[in-house]
Amino acid sequence: MSKNPANRRPKQRPSGHCPQTPAPLWASQNFLTSSRTIRRLLACTDISPQDLVVEIGPGKGHITRELLPRCGSVLAAELDSALCARLRERFAGEARLRLWQGDFLTMPLPKGHYKVFANIPFSHTTDILRRLSQAPNPPACAWLVVERGAAMRFAGQGRPGLSALMLAPFFQVRIAASIPREQFHPAPRVDAVLLELRRRPQPDLPPSQRQSFRRFLEQGLSRGALSLLSKKQLASALGRAGLPLPADDSNMKYVQWLCLFRAWRLLGRK
């Protein structure tokens, strides 16, 4: 057979072939559908009848249905237009529910007091946490269903990394409940948890120092604390605060990084 491409016959598509249509947006999500599981998770919160609760990605409304009797009102952001239409139909006449069709990352957040409860798309965990934690008016508290590994990273379990250290001045972060993967539909590859972020009444740093703190941490975590302060400065700063000098940077806790950052700024570093 000739190797000349011009002599090759074009491949024939099977009879009746039609192009694949993209999967709907909700097809890649892992839903919690058990009322019992959702109620167990809500019992870990302090959501009250006075609260406005933001829900991210309500899907088919399983969580929404359990939230409404427990709070004052729900503001739900749903990206998928088909799911949003189903939600409007399912909750028709429910005055306490406001639906916002679109990307949560671009949705205007409430200007007053609010809380968040959501089973978020796992692939967008970092973006959603950044949006909530760095908002001009962050939530009083947020409970997010996330993968266990991501939760451990943001909660700073073990050696705290950049993600945990950037949250710590503004939020107290903890894992509030475990969620076996079998409780989702469809089941994800890993177990999940309910991650709680509770806003500190008085932040450890003003928001205006957030970016300076990030630069400080990025250098300290990659090159060591001694790249920022001398050994004498480091020992003096920690000693004045009554904090121990760690054996090495891998043992540094949040309070020690915060103490060194404050000393670093007093020395005129930016």
KAQUINOR-V452523 format. One record per residue. N is the residue number from 1. RES is the residue in one small letter. SS is DSSP state (2 for helix, 1 for strand, 0 for the rest). NEAR is the number of other C-alpha atoms within 8 Angstrom. Layout:
BEGIN
N/RES/SS/NEAR ; N/RES/SS/NEAR
END
This chain:
BEGIN
1/m/0/2 ; 2/s/0/5 ; 3/k/0/6 ; 4/n/0/6 ; 5/p/2/5 ; 6/a/2/4 ; 7/n/2/7 ; 8/r/0/8 ; 9/r/0/4 ; 10/p/0/4 ; 11/k/0/4 ; 12/q/0/4 ; 13/r/0/5 ; 14/p/0/5 ; 15/s/0/4 ; 16/g/0/4 ; 17/h/0/6 ; 18/c/0/4 ; 19/p/0/4 ; 20/q/0/4 ; 21/t/0/4 ; 22/p/0/4 ; 23/a/0/5 ; 24/p/0/6 ; 25/l/2/8 ; 26/w/2/8 ; 27/a/2/6 ; 28/s/2/5 ; 29/q/0/9 ; 30/n/0/10 ; 31/f/1/9 ; 32/l/1/12 ; 33/t/0/11 ; 34/s/0/8 ; 35/s/2/9 ; 36/r/2/6 ; 37/t/2/10 ; 38/i/2/12 ; 39/r/2/9 ; 40/r/2/8 ; 41/l/2/10 ; 42/l/2/9 ; 43/a/0/7 ; 44/c/0/8 ; 45/t/0/7 ; 46/d/0/5 ; 47/i/0/9 ; 48/s/0/8 ; 49/p/0/8 ; 50/q/0/6 ; 51/d/0/12 ; 52/l/1/12 ; 53/v/1/13 ; 54/v/1/13 ; 55/e/1/13 ; 56/i/1/12 ; 57/g/0/13 ; 58/p/0/14 ; 59/g/0/11 ; 60/k/0/7 ; 61/g/0/8 ; 62/h/2/12 ; 63/i/2/12 ; 64/t/2/10 ; 65/r/2/8 ; 66/e/2/11 ; 67/l/2/10 ; 68/l/2/12 ; 69/p/0/7 ; 70/r/0/9 ; 71/c/0/14 ; 72/g/0/12 ; 73/s/1/11 ; 74/v/1/15 ; 75/l/1/12 ; 76/a/1/13 ; 77/a/1/16 ; 78/e/1/17 ; 79/l/0/11 ; 80/d/0/11 ; 81/s/2/8 ; 82/a/2/6 ; 83/l/2/11 ; 84/c/2/13 ; 85/a/2/8 ; 86/r/2/9 ; 87/l/2/11 ; 88/r/2/9 ; 89/e/2/7 ; 90/r/2/6 ; 91/f/0/8 ; 92/a/0/6 ; 93/g/0/4 ; 94/e/0/6 ; 95/a/0/5 ; 96/r/0/8 ; 97/l/1/11 ; 98/r/1/9 ; 99/l/1/10 ; 100/w/1/9 ; 101/q/1/10 ; 102/g/0/10 ; 103/d/0/9 ; 104/f/2/10 ; 105/l/2/7 ; 106/t/2/6 ; 107/m/0/9 ; 108/p/0/4 ; 109/l/0/5 ; 110/p/0/7 ; 111/k/0/5 ; 112/g/0/5 ; 113/h/0/9 ; 114/y/0/12 ; 115/k/1/13 ; 116/v/1/12 ; 117/f/1/11 ; 118/a/1/13 ; 119/n/1/12 ; 120/i/0/11 ; 121/p/0/10 ; 122/f/2/8 ; 123/s/2/5 ; 124/h/2/8 ; 125/t/2/11 ; 126/t/2/7 ; 127/d/2/8 ; 128/i/2/9 ; 129/l/2/8 ; 130/r/2/8 ; 131/r/2/9 ; 132/l/2/9 ; 133/s/2/11 ; 134/q/0/7 ; 135/a/0/7 ; 136/p/0/4 ; 137/n/0/8 ; 138/p/0/9 ; 139/p/0/12 ; 140/a/0/9 ; 141/c/1/11 ; 142/a/1/12 ; 143/w/1/12 ; 144/l/1/12 ; 145/v/1/11 ; 146/v/1/15 ; 147/e/1/11 ; 148/r/2/10 ; 149/g/2/6 ; 150/a/2/9 ; 151/a/2/12 ; 152/m/2/10 ; 153/r/2/12 ; 154/f/2/11 ; 155/a/2/11 ; 156/g/0/12 ; 157/q/0/8 ; 158/g/0/4 ; 159/r/0/9 ; 160/p/0/13 ; 161/g/0/9 ; 162/l/2/10 ; 163/s/2/10 ; 164/a/2/12 ; 165/l/2/11 ; 166/m/2/10 ; 167/l/2/12 ; 168/a/2/10 ; 169/p/0/10 ; 170/f/0/12 ; 171/f/1/12 ; 172/q/1/11 ; 173/v/1/12 ; 174/r/1/8 ; 175/i/1/12 ; 176/a/1/9 ; 177/a/1/9 ; 178/s/1/9 ; 179/i/1/9 ; 180/p/0/8 ; 181/r/2/11 ; 182/e/2/7 ; 183/q/2/11 ; 184/f/1/12 ; 185/h/1/10 ; 186/p/0/7 ; 187/a/0/9 ; 188/p/0/10 ; 189/r/0/5 ; 190/v/0/7 ; 191/d/0/11 ; 192/a/1/12 ; 193/v/1/14 ; 194/l/1/14 ; 195/l/1/15 ; 196/e/1/13 ; 197/l/1/11 ; 198/r/1/10 ; 199/r/1/11 ; 200/r/0/9 ; 201/p/0/4 ; 202/q/0/5 ; 203/p/0/9 ; 204/d/0/6 ; 205/l/0/8 ; 206/p/0/7 ; 207/p/2/5 ; 208/s/2/5 ; 209/q/2/8 ; 210/r/2/10 ; 211/q/2/7 ; 212/s/2/8 ; 213/f/2/10 ; 214/r/2/10 ; 215/r/2/8 ; 216/f/2/10 ; 217/l/2/10 ; 218/e/2/9 ; 219/q/2/12 ; 220/g/2/12 ; 221/l/2/11 ; 222/s/2/6 ; 223/r/2/8 ; 224/g/0/10 ; 225/a/2/10 ; 226/l/2/10 ; 227/s/2/9 ; 228/l/0/10 ; 229/l/0/10 ; 230/s/0/8 ; 231/k/2/7 ; 232/k/2/7 ; 233/q/2/8 ; 234/l/2/11 ; 235/a/2/9 ; 236/s/2/8 ; 237/a/2/11 ; 238/l/2/14 ; 239/g/2/10 ; 240/r/2/7 ; 241/a/0/7 ; 242/g/0/6 ; 243/l/0/8 ; 244/p/0/6 ; 245/l/0/7 ; 246/p/0/7 ; 247/a/0/5 ; 248/d/0/6 ; 249/d/2/9 ; 250/s/2/5 ; 251/n/2/8 ; 252/m/0/10 ; 253/k/0/8 ; 254/y/2/9 ; 255/v/2/6 ; 256/q/2/10 ; 257/w/2/10 ; 258/l/2/8 ; 259/c/2/11 ; 260/l/2/11 ; 261/f/2/10 ; 262/r/2/8 ; 263/a/2/9 ; 264/w/2/11 ; 265/r/2/9 ; 266/l/2/7 ; 267/l/0/6 ; 268/g/0/6 ; 269/r/0/6 ; 270/k/0/4
END
